[in-house]
Amino acid sequence: MAPRLTLCVAAMLTIIGTAPAHAETLYVRAGKLIDTQKGMVLVDRLIRIDDDRVASVTAYAPPPPGAAILDWSGYTVLPGLIDMHTHLADWGQTNNVAEPLLHSPQEMAYVALRNARITLRAGFTTVHDVGCFRAFTDVALREAINRGDIEGPRMSVVGAYITIPGGGGEVTGFAPGVKVPDDMRVGVVTDANDTRLKVNYLFQHGVDSIKLIATGAVLAEGTEPGTQELTDDEMRAAVIAAKANGGWVTAHAHGAQGIKAAINAGVRSIEHASLIDDEGLALAKAKGVFLDMDIYDGDYIEAVGTKEGWPAGYLRKNRETTDAQREAFRKAVKAGIKLAFGTDAGVYPHGANARQFKYMVRYGMTPMQAIQAATTVSADLLGWSKQVGAIAPGYYADMVAVKIDPLADVSALEHVDHVMKGGEVVR
């Protein structure tokens, strides 16, 4: 993190590009400020930050003499971005189905550290990290960030996947008899009671929420995206147990039947939703369930997966779901369904999360709606809507600054100029 300068002069200190560190109060001058709560742009604002929180947002007037001020008057400033579907604590996707078995827990800890730093510096100050094969690596990463040991985004984590044996949340595709380490099977369940016990176990070990693998997966051998895997009873048991622990549930679900079963079981959100039908869309709307649709991923998998020789089944399933998912996204936008911003970062390189914004605009959103998906809407899904997702009094001082107005060209968010987390400039 950038060191803060000690202020010892009476005149105003103007700093461009780096923030004074450890000062109790910092002022930021924003040329344009995107108010994500009201969906409007404010011009020439003064943001006062006390410690790690926003204290006030007003029209610009010179701050008190001797105050520390960060001059972003030449930038558009918006809240730190939120990605609701990352995998920081895993190796990236490759053409080797056994890739997760090739890396020790110790190695994955260092990989997670790198991924967290890259993600934060790309402007994503908060993430929902929805699964890692080495159980609880994400919990340890979250705690290291919270202690200030390493640099990374605020994290909400799931610890492990709740999945059936051999399902979409398992490491599969290798020869019979290969022993998968126990820490990669922590969330494997066999019935509703087992599901309840495993969910309780995850919360006992520090998770914030639960990720169900309700249907098969695109990037897993031996599973089909359209097939429901967890039973209705297993999903209901997970939701009840999560609520009892003060948490909530999201469901990886591609297939229409699995999506509807998960919604009826009481999940808060659906990941992917690739093959959702009109009945599922109406159900999500009626029950206020969020959809978290990674509509950039299909192009990356097709291009890179083909080039690198990913398994033929992966590529076939990707082609069967990509266009359907994008059409469903377009329908969801028109229907006014709550759409969060989730990318499945880890399938493609971390730090490239913002590539999805232009896809969201291409498939029906305005730039403001896409930005709100990655701020206020995702904060609401997390249950952190009074903490992150806006630049307003009481919120964490998490901000992104870009030279090019993202409302004119949303792809500007792919290359942010400055990033602040909790009043500290990290880029």
C-alpha positions as CSV (number, residue, x, y, z in Angstrom):
1,M,0.0,0.0,0.0
2,A,1.2,3.5,-0.8
3,P,2.7,5.2,2.3
4,R,1.0,8.3,3.6
5,L,2.8,11.6,3.9
6,T,2.9,13.4,7.2
7,L,1.5,16.9,6.9
8,C,3.6,19.6,8.5
9,V,2.7,22.7,6.5
10,A,-0.2,25.1,6.9
11,A,-0.9,25.3,3.1
12,M,-3.1,22.8,1.4
13,L,-1.1,19.7,0.2
14,T,-2.3,18.5,-3.2
15,I,-1.2,15.0,-4.2
16,I,-1.8,13.5,-7.6
17,G,-1.9,9.7,-7.9
18,T,-0.8,8.8,-4.4
19,A,-2.7,9.3,-1.2
20,P,-1.3,10.5,2.1
21,A,-1.2,7.4,4.4
22,H,-2.1,7.1,8.0
23,A,-3.7,10.6,8.1
24,E,-7.0,10.4,10.0
25,T,-8.8,12.6,7.5
26,L,-8.3,12.7,3.7
27,Y,-10.2,14.7,1.1
28,V,-10.7,13.5,-2.5
29,R,-11.7,15.9,-5.2
30,A,-13.6,14.1,-7.9
31,G,-14.1,15.7,-11.3
32,K,-17.1,13.5,-11.9
33,L,-18.7,11.2,-9.4
34,I,-21.0,8.3,-10.4
35,D,-23.7,8.1,-7.7
36,T,-24.7,4.5,-8.1
37,Q,-27.5,4.7,-5.6
38,K,-29.4,7.4,-7.6
39,G,-28.0,6.4,-11.1
40,M,-26.7,9.9,-11.8
41,V,-23.4,11.8,-12.3
42,L,-22.3,14.6,-9.9
43,V,-19.8,17.1,-11.0
44,D,-16.9,18.5,-9.0
45,R,-17.4,16.8,-5.7
46,L,-15.4,16.8,-2.5
47,I,-15.3,13.5,-0.6
48,R,-14.2,13.5,3.0
49,I,-12.7,10.3,4.3
50,D,-12.2,9.7,8.1
51,D,-10.0,6.7,8.6
52,D,-11.4,4.0,6.2
53,R,-14.9,5.4,5.8
54,V,-16.6,8.1,3.8
55,A,-17.7,10.9,6.1
56,S,-19.3,13.3,3.6
57,V,-19.8,14.0,-0.1
58,T,-20.4,17.6,-1.0
59,A,-20.0,20.1,-3.8
60,Y,-16.4,21.1,-4.1
61,A,-15.1,23.8,-1.8
62,P,-11.5,24.2,-0.6
63,P,-11.0,21.9,2.5
64,P,-9.5,23.3,5.6
65,P,-5.9,24.7,5.5
66,G,-3.3,22.0,5.8
67,A,-5.8,19.2,4.9
68,A,-4.6,16.2,2.9
69,I,-6.3,16.2,-0.5
70,L,-6.1,13.8,-3.4
71,D,-6.7,15.5,-6.6
72,W,-8.8,13.3,-8.9
73,S,-10.4,16.4,-10.6
74,G,-9.4,15.0,-14.0
75,Y,-11.1,11.6,-13.4
76,T,-14.5,10.0,-13.2
77,V,-14.7,8.4,-9.8
78,L,-17.0,5.5,-8.9
79,P,-17.3,3.0,-6.0
80,G,-14.9,0.1,-5.8
81,L,-16.2,-2.7,-8.0
82,I,-17.7,-6.0,-6.8
83,D,-17.3,-9.4,-8.5
84,M,-19.8,-12.0,-7.2
85,H,-18.2,-15.0,-8.8
86,T,-14.4,-15.4,-8.4
87,H,-12.1,-18.3,-7.6
88,L,-9.0,-16.6,-6.1
89,A,-7.7,-19.6,-4.2
90,D,-7.4,-22.0,-7.2
91,W,-5.1,-22.6,-10.1
92,G,-6.3,-21.2,-13.4
93,Q,-8.2,-23.3,-15.9
94,T,-6.0,-25.5,-18.1
95,N,-6.3,-28.4,-20.5
96,N,-5.4,-30.9,-17.8
97,V,-8.4,-32.3,-15.9
98,A,-6.1,-33.3,-13.1
99,E,-4.7,-29.8,-12.7
100,P,-6.0,-29.3,-9.1
101,L,-4.1,-32.4,-8.0
102,L,-0.8,-31.0,-9.2
103,H,-0.5,-28.2,-6.6
104,S,-0.1,-28.5,-2.8
105,P,-2.1,-26.5,-0.3
106,Q,1.0,-24.5,0.4
107,E,1.5,-23.6,-3.3
108,M,-2.2,-22.6,-3.6
109,A,-1.8,-20.2,-0.7
110,Y,0.8,-18.2,-2.6
111,V,-1.2,-18.4,-5.8
112,A,-4.2,-17.0,-3.9
113,L,-2.1,-14.2,-2.6
114,R,-1.1,-13.2,-6.2
115,N,-4.6,-13.5,-7.5
116,A,-6.0,-11.3,-4.7
117,R,-3.5,-8.6,-5.3
118,I,-4.2,-8.6,-9.1
119,T,-7.9,-8.5,-8.5
120,L,-7.7,-5.5,-6.1
121,R,-5.5,-3.5,-8.4
122,A,-7.9,-4.1,-11.3
123,G,-10.5,-2.1,-9.3
124,F,-12.4,-5.0,-7.7
125,T,-12.3,-4.1,-4.0
126,T,-14.9,-6.7,-3.0
127,V,-15.5,-10.2,-4.2
128,H,-17.8,-13.2,-3.4
129,D,-15.3,-16.1,-3.8
130,V,-17.5,-19.0,-4.7
131,G,-15.3,-22.1,-4.3
132,C,-11.8,-23.6,-4.2
133,F,-10.8,-27.3,-4.5
134,R,-8.5,-27.1,-1.4
135,A,-11.1,-26.5,1.2
136,F,-10.8,-23.3,3.4
137,T,-7.9,-21.8,1.4
138,D,-10.4,-19.0,0.7
139,V,-11.1,-18.6,4.4
140,A,-7.4,-18.2,5.2
141,L,-7.0,-15.8,2.4
142,R,-9.9,-13.6,3.6
143,E,-8.4,-13.6,7.1
144,A,-4.9,-12.6,5.9
145,I,-6.4,-9.7,4.0
146,N,-8.5,-8.6,6.9
147,R,-5.4,-8.6,9.2
148,G,-3.5,-6.5,6.7
149,D,-0.9,-9.2,6.1
150,I,-1.5,-9.1,2.4
151,E,-3.2,-6.9,-0.2
152,G,-6.5,-8.0,-1.6
153,P,-10.2,-7.3,-1.9
154,R,-12.8,-7.7,0.8
155,M,-14.0,-11.3,0.6
156,S,-17.1,-13.3,1.3
157,V,-16.2,-17.0,1.0
158,V,-17.8,-20.4,0.8
159,G,-15.0,-22.7,1.8
160,A,-15.9,-25.7,-0.5
161,Y,-18.5,-26.8,-2.9
162,I,-21.6,-28.7,-1.8
163,T,-21.8,-31.3,-4.6
164,I,-22.8,-34.9,-5.2
165,P,-20.1,-37.6,-5.5
166,G,-18.6,-37.3,-9.0
167,G,-20.7,-34.1,-9.6
168,G,-19.9,-30.7,-11.0
169,G,-18.0,-29.7,-7.9
170,E,-15.7,-32.7,-7.9
171,V,-12.3,-33.1,-9.5
172,T,-13.1,-35.7,-12.2
173,G,-11.9,-37.1,-15.5
174,F,-8.9,-39.3,-14.6
175,A,-8.4,-43.0,-14.3
176,P,-10.4,-45.1,-11.8
177,G,-8.7,-45.7,-8.5
178,V,-7.0,-42.3,-8.4
179,K,-7.2,-41.0,-4.8
180,V,-8.5,-37.5,-4.5
181,P,-7.3,-35.8,-1.3
182,D,-9.8,-35.5,1.5
183,D,-9.5,-31.7,1.6
184,M,-10.9,-31.7,-2.0
185,R,-14.0,-33.6,-0.9
186,V,-15.1,-31.7,2.2
187,G,-18.5,-30.7,0.6
188,V,-19.4,-34.0,-1.1
189,V,-22.9,-35.0,0.2
190,T,-25.0,-38.1,-0.2
191,D,-28.4,-37.1,1.2
192,A,-30.3,-34.3,2.9
193,N,-29.0,-35.0,6.4
194,D,-25.4,-35.2,5.1
195,T,-26.0,-31.9,3.4
196,R,-27.1,-30.3,6.7
197,L,-24.1,-31.7,8.5
198,K,-21.6,-30.5,5.8
199,V,-23.2,-27.0,5.7
200,N,-22.9,-26.8,9.5
201,Y,-19.2,-27.9,9.3
202,L,-18.4,-25.2,6.7
203,F,-19.9,-22.5,8.9
204,Q,-18.0,-23.9,11.9
205,H,-14.9,-23.3,10.0
206,G,-15.5,-19.7,9.1
207,V,-17.4,-19.5,5.8
208,D,-19.8,-16.6,5.0
209,S,-22.2,-18.4,2.6
210,I,-22.8,-21.7,0.8
211,K,-22.3,-22.6,-2.8
212,L,-24.4,-25.5,-4.1
213,I,-23.6,-27.3,-7.3
214,A,-27.2,-27.9,-8.3
215,T,-26.5,-29.1,-11.8
216,G,-23.7,-30.4,-13.9
217,A,-20.9,-28.2,-15.0
218,V,-19.3,-27.1,-18.3
219,L,-15.8,-27.5,-17.1
220,A,-16.0,-30.8,-15.4
221,E,-15.8,-34.3,-17.0
222,G,-18.7,-36.7,-16.6
223,T,-21.3,-34.0,-15.9
224,E,-23.9,-32.3,-18.1
225,P,-25.0,-28.7,-17.5
226,G,-28.6,-29.4,-18.1
227,T,-28.8,-32.2,-15.5
228,Q,-30.0,-31.6,-12.0
229,E,-27.5,-33.2,-9.5
230,L,-28.5,-32.2,-6.0
231,T,-32.0,-33.2,-5.0
232,D,-34.7,-30.8,-4.0
233,D,-34.5,-32.1,-0.4
234,E,-30.7,-31.6,-0.3
235,M,-31.0,-28.0,-1.5
236,R,-33.7,-27.2,1.0
237,A,-31.6,-28.8,3.8
238,A,-28.7,-26.6,2.8
239,V,-30.8,-23.4,2.8
240,I,-32.3,-24.2,6.2
241,A,-28.9,-25.0,7.7
242,A,-27.3,-21.9,6.2
243,K,-30.1,-19.6,7.6
244,A,-29.7,-21.2,11.0
245,N,-26.0,-20.2,10.9
246,G,-26.8,-16.7,9.8
247,G,-25.7,-17.2,6.2
248,W,-27.2,-17.7,2.8
249,V,-27.0,-19.9,-0.3
250,T,-26.1,-19.5,-4.0
251,A,-26.5,-22.2,-6.5
252,H,-24.4,-23.1,-9.5
253,A,-27.2,-24.0,-11.9
254,H,-27.1,-24.2,-15.7
255,G,-30.2,-26.4,-16.5
256,A,-33.7,-25.1,-16.4
257,Q,-35.1,-27.7,-14.0
258,G,-32.2,-27.4,-11.6
259,I,-32.5,-23.6,-11.6
260,K,-36.2,-23.8,-10.6
261,A,-35.6,-26.4,-8.0
262,A,-32.9,-24.2,-6.4
263,I,-35.1,-21.1,-6.5
264,N,-38.0,-23.1,-4.9
265,A,-35.5,-24.4,-2.2
266,G,-34.9,-20.8,-1.2
267,V,-31.5,-19.9,-2.6
268,R,-30.7,-16.2,-2.8
269,S,-29.0,-16.3,-6.2
270,I,-28.3,-18.5,-9.2
271,E,-24.8,-18.7,-10.8
272,H,-24.6,-19.0,-14.6
273,A,-28.3,-19.6,-15.3
274,S,-27.3,-20.6,-18.8
275,L,-30.3,-22.6,-19.8
276,I,-33.0,-20.9,-17.7
277,D,-36.4,-20.9,-19.4
278,D,-39.2,-18.4,-19.3
279,E,-40.8,-20.1,-16.3
280,G,-37.5,-19.9,-14.4
281,L,-37.1,-16.2,-15.3
282,A,-40.6,-15.5,-14.0
283,L,-39.9,-17.5,-10.8
284,A,-36.7,-15.5,-10.2
285,K,-38.6,-12.3,-10.7
286,A,-41.5,-13.3,-8.4
287,K,-39.2,-14.5,-5.6
288,G,-36.6,-11.7,-5.9
289,V,-33.8,-14.1,-6.6
290,F,-30.6,-12.6,-8.2
291,L,-29.1,-14.0,-11.4
292,D,-25.3,-13.9,-11.6
293,M,-24.5,-14.6,-15.3
294,D,-20.9,-14.8,-16.5
295,I,-21.7,-13.9,-20.1
296,Y,-18.1,-13.0,-21.1
297,D,-16.8,-16.5,-20.3
298,G,-18.1,-18.3,-23.4
299,D,-15.9,-16.4,-25.8
300,Y,-12.7,-16.9,-23.7
301,I,-13.3,-20.6,-23.4
302,E,-14.0,-21.0,-27.1
303,A,-10.9,-19.1,-28.1
304,V,-8.3,-20.2,-25.5
305,G,-9.8,-23.6,-24.9
306,T,-9.6,-24.4,-28.6
307,K,-6.1,-23.1,-28.9
308,E,-4.8,-25.0,-25.9
309,G,-6.7,-28.2,-26.5
310,W,-9.1,-28.2,-23.6
311,P,-11.2,-31.5,-23.4
312,A,-13.6,-31.8,-26.3
313,G,-16.5,-32.2,-23.8
314,Y,-15.7,-28.8,-22.2
315,L,-15.8,-27.1,-25.6
316,R,-19.0,-28.8,-26.7
317,K,-20.8,-27.9,-23.5
318,N,-19.5,-24.3,-23.7
319,R,-21.0,-24.0,-27.2
320,E,-24.3,-25.4,-26.1
321,T,-24.7,-22.9,-23.3
322,T,-23.0,-19.6,-24.4
323,D,-25.6,-18.2,-26.8
324,A,-28.5,-19.5,-24.7
325,Q,-27.1,-17.8,-21.6
326,R,-26.7,-14.5,-23.5
327,E,-30.3,-14.6,-24.8
328,A,-31.5,-15.4,-21.3
329,F,-29.5,-12.4,-20.0
330,R,-31.2,-10.1,-22.5
331,K,-34.6,-11.4,-21.4
332,A,-33.7,-10.9,-17.7
333,V,-32.7,-7.3,-18.3
334,K,-36.0,-6.6,-20.0
335,A,-37.9,-8.3,-17.2
336,G,-36.3,-6.3,-14.5
337,I,-34.8,-9.3,-12.8
338,K,-32.0,-8.5,-10.3
339,L,-28.7,-9.1,-12.1
340,A,-25.5,-9.1,-10.2
341,F,-22.0,-8.8,-11.7
342,G,-20.2,-12.2,-11.6
343,T,-17.5,-13.3,-14.0
344,D,-16.1,-16.8,-13.0
345,A,-12.6,-15.2,-12.8
346,G,-10.2,-18.0,-12.6
347,V,-11.6,-19.7,-15.7
348,Y,-9.8,-16.7,-17.4
349,P,-7.0,-14.7,-15.9
350,H,-7.7,-12.8,-12.7
351,G,-7.6,-9.0,-13.2
352,A,-9.5,-9.2,-16.4
353,N,-12.8,-9.1,-14.6
354,A,-14.0,-5.9,-16.2
355,R,-14.1,-7.4,-19.7
356,Q,-17.6,-8.4,-18.9
357,F,-19.0,-4.9,-18.7
358,K,-19.1,-4.4,-22.5
359,Y,-20.9,-7.8,-22.8
360,M,-23.5,-6.7,-20.4
361,V,-24.1,-3.5,-22.4
362,R,-24.1,-5.5,-25.7
363,Y,-26.8,-7.8,-24.3
364,G,-29.2,-5.1,-23.1
365,M,-27.9,-3.0,-20.2
366,T,-27.1,0.6,-20.2
367,P,-23.5,1.4,-19.0
368,M,-25.1,2.8,-15.7
369,Q,-27.0,-0.5,-15.2
370,A,-23.8,-2.5,-15.8
371,I,-22.0,-0.4,-13.2
372,Q,-24.8,-0.7,-10.7
373,A,-24.8,-4.4,-11.2
374,A,-21.1,-4.4,-10.0
375,T,-21.9,-2.0,-7.2
376,T,-25.3,-1.5,-5.5
377,V,-26.9,-4.7,-6.9
378,S,-24.0,-7.0,-5.9
379,A,-23.7,-5.3,-2.5
380,D,-27.4,-6.0,-1.9
381,L,-26.8,-9.7,-2.9
382,L,-23.9,-9.9,-0.5
383,G,-26.0,-8.4,2.3
384,W,-23.4,-5.6,2.5
385,S,-25.5,-2.8,1.0
386,K,-24.7,-0.4,3.9
387,Q,-20.9,-1.0,3.6
388,V,-19.9,-1.2,-0.1
389,G,-21.2,-0.4,-3.5
390,A,-21.6,3.4,-3.1
391,I,-19.6,6.5,-2.3
392,A,-21.8,7.8,0.6
393,P,-21.4,8.6,4.3
394,G,-20.8,5.5,6.4
395,Y,-19.5,3.4,3.5
396,Y,-16.0,2.1,3.2
397,A,-13.9,4.5,1.2
398,D,-13.5,2.1,-1.7
399,M,-13.1,3.9,-5.0
400,V,-12.0,3.6,-8.6
401,A,-10.8,6.5,-10.8
402,V,-10.7,6.4,-14.6
403,K,-9.6,9.1,-17.1
404,I,-12.2,8.0,-19.7
405,D,-15.8,8.3,-18.7
406,P,-17.2,4.7,-18.4
407,L,-20.7,5.9,-19.1
408,A,-19.5,6.9,-22.5
409,D,-17.2,3.8,-23.0
410,V,-17.8,1.1,-20.3
411,S,-14.7,-0.7,-21.5
412,A,-12.7,2.1,-19.8
413,L,-13.1,0.0,-16.6
414,E,-10.8,-2.7,-18.1
415,H,-7.9,-0.3,-17.4
416,V,-8.5,1.7,-14.2
417,D,-6.1,4.5,-13.4
418,H,-6.4,4.5,-9.6
419,V,-7.9,2.3,-6.9
420,M,-8.6,3.0,-3.3
421,K,-9.6,0.5,-0.6
422,G,-10.6,1.8,2.8
423,G,-9.0,5.2,2.3
424,E,-5.6,3.7,1.1
425,V,-4.6,4.1,-2.5
426,V,-3.3,0.8,-3.8
427,R,-2.9,1.9,-7.4
